[in-house]
């Protein structure tokens, strides 16, 4: 196709496309007439529009690259934050693990081992308290389905009805968020239920 130096005209196909897409009840113009009647586009305007289009495409490519880089950076930061949080928690539990290992290596009596394990449990509870993890009160407390999971009932006359008679597994919460419910057996007091 020979290049024109000063102006460009619409091709027959472009004119036909314009005619198809035009709104209204006007009859479709003859494509050969449209090409002849279309005003010529000066070469300078064409070059300017092409340059603007190229700039916009370049800008779009850069924005897409920036978005992808920001997404990858956010993923890396999220992973680094999680690793930092895990590392700080693990660091608090390492001394507890060390004491367990020392207890296993010792040749102490059963009573000495028991008192050592009790100290380790106390140390672990202190670490949990530092992390704002607290035990859910269970034995003797009123049964609360939001914090307790009932494994069954036990007939007890010494406890009020619907109170926790026995704690099977301790429950914990992190501040106000439940980590796991306490597994309990609930008291059933026939004297109170019959009244």
C-alpha positions in Angstrom: 0.0 0.0 0.0 1.6 3.3 -1.0 2.1 5.8 1.8 0.6 9.2 1.4 2.7 12.2 2.5 0.0 14.6 3.6 -3.3 12.9 4.2 -5.0 9.6 4.8 -8.5 8.5 3.7 -10.8 5.9 5.2 -10.6 2.5 3.5 -13.7 0.9 2.0 -13.9 -1.6 4.9 -13.7 1.2 7.5 -16.4 3.1 5.7 -18.6 0.0 5.6 -18.0 -0.6 9.3 -19.0 3.0 10.1 -22.1 2.6 8.0 -23.2 -0.6 9.9 -22.5 0.9 13.3 -24.2 4.3 12.7 -27.5 4.8 14.5 -30.8 6.1 13.1 -33.0 5.2 10.2 -30.8 6.7 7.5 -30.2 4.3 4.6 -26.7 2.8 4.6 -24.5 4.8 2.3 -22.7 3.2 -0.6 -19.2 2.2 0.6 -17.7 3.6 -2.6 -19.4 6.9 -2.0 -18.3 7.0 1.7 -14.7 6.6 0.8 -14.9 9.4 -1.7 -16.9 11.7 0.7 -14.8 11.0 3.8 -12.7 13.9 4.8 -9.0 13.2 4.6 -7.0 12.9 7.8 -3.9 15.0 7.8 -0.7 13.0 8.3 0.3 15.2 11.3 -3.0 14.4 13.1 -2.5 10.7 12.4 1.0 10.7 13.7 -0.1 12.6 16.8 -2.9 10.2 17.5 -0.6 7.2 17.0 2.0 8.7 19.4 -0.7 9.3 22.0 -1.9 5.7 21.6 1.6 4.4 22.0 2.1 6.5 25.1 -1.2 5.2 26.6 -0.2 1.6 25.8 3.2 2.1 27.4 1.5 3.7 30.5 -0.9 0.8 30.7 1.9 -1.7 30.5 3.8 0.1 33.3 0.7 0.3 35.5 0.1 -3.4 35.1 3.7 -4.1 36.0 3.5 -1.8 39.0 0.3 -3.6 40.1 1.9 -7.0 39.8 5.0 -5.9 41.7 2.8 -4.4 44.5 0.8 -7.7 44.7 4.1 -9.7 44.9 5.5 -7.3 47.5 2.3 -7.6 49.6 2.5 -11.4 49.5 6.2 -11.3 50.6 5.3 -8.8 53.4 2.4 -11.0 54.6 4.7 -14.1 54.6 7.4 -12.2 56.5 4.9 -10.9 59.1 3.6 -14.4 59.7 7.1 -15.8 60.0 8.0 -13.0 62.5 4.9 -13.8 64.6 5.6 -17.5 64.6 9.2 -16.9 65.5 8.3 -14.7 68.4 5.9 -17.3 69.8 8.3 -20.2 69.3 11.1 -18.2 71.0 8.9 -18.1 74.1 8.3 -21.8 74.1 11.9 -22.9 73.5 12.9 -22.7 77.2 9.9 -24.9 78.1 11.0 -27.5 75.6 14.5 -27.3 77.1 13.2 -28.0 80.5 11.2 -31.0 79.3 14.4 -32.4 77.7 16.3 -31.9 80.9 13.6 -33.7 82.8 13.7 -36.6 80.4 17.5 -36.9 80.7 17.5 -36.8 84.5 17.6 -39.9 86.7 15.4 -38.4 89.4 12.8 -40.1 91.5 9.1 -40.1 90.5 8.3 -37.3 93.1 11.2 -35.2 91.8 10.1 -35.7 88.2 6.5 -34.8 89.1 7.6 -31.5 90.9 9.8 -30.7 87.9 6.9 -31.2 85.4 4.7 -29.1 87.6 7.2 -26.3 87.4 7.4 -26.7 83.6 3.5 -26.5 83.4 3.7 -23.3 85.5 6.3 -21.9 83.1 4.2 -22.8 80.1 1.1 -21.1 81.7 3.3 -18.0 82.2 4.2 -18.0 78.5 0.6 -18.4 77.5 -0.4 -15.5 79.8 2.3 -13.4 78.1 0.6 -14.2 74.8 -2.8 -13.2 76.2 -4.0 -16.8 76.2 -6.1 -17.7 79.2 -7.8 -20.9 80.3 -11.6 -21.0 80.3 -13.0 -21.6 83.8 -14.8 -24.9 83.8 -15.1 -27.1 86.9 -17.9 -25.7 89.2 -18.9 -23.0 86.7 -22.3 -22.7 85.0 -22.3 -24.6 81.7 -21.9 -22.1 78.8 -22.2 -23.6 75.3 -20.2 -20.7 73.9 -17.1 -21.9 76.0 -17.9 -25.5 77.0 -18.5 -28.6 74.9 -20.5 -31.2 76.8 -19.5 -34.8 76.5 -22.3 -36.0 78.7 -24.0 -35.5 82.1 -23.2 -36.8 85.5 -25.7 -37.1 88.3 -24.4 -35.0 91.2 -26.3 -33.8 94.2 -23.5 -31.6 95.5 -23.5 -29.3 92.4 -26.3 -27.1 91.0 -28.0 -28.4 87.9 -26.3 -27.4 84.5 -23.0 -26.7 86.1 -19.7 -28.2 85.0 -19.0 -31.4 87.1 -15.7 -32.4 85.5 -13.2 -30.9 83.1 -11.9 -33.5 80.5 -9.8 -31.1 78.5 -9.0 -27.5 79.3 -10.3 -24.8 76.9 -8.5 -21.6 76.0 -9.2 -18.2 74.6 -7.0 -15.5 73.1 -8.2 -12.3 74.6 -11.9 -12.6 73.9 -11.6 -15.1 70.9 -12.2 -18.7 71.6 -9.3 -20.9 70.6 -10.9 -24.2 71.7 -13.8 -25.0 74.0 -13.4 -26.9 77.3 -14.6 -30.5 77.1 -16.7 -31.1 80.1 -19.3 -33.3 81.8 -22.3 -31.4 83.1 -24.0 -32.0 86.4 -27.5 -33.2 86.5 -29.1 -32.6 89.9 -32.4 -34.5 90.2 -33.4 -32.5 93.2 -33.3 -29.3 91.3 -34.8 -30.6 88.0 -37.8 -32.1 89.8 -38.6 -28.9 91.6 
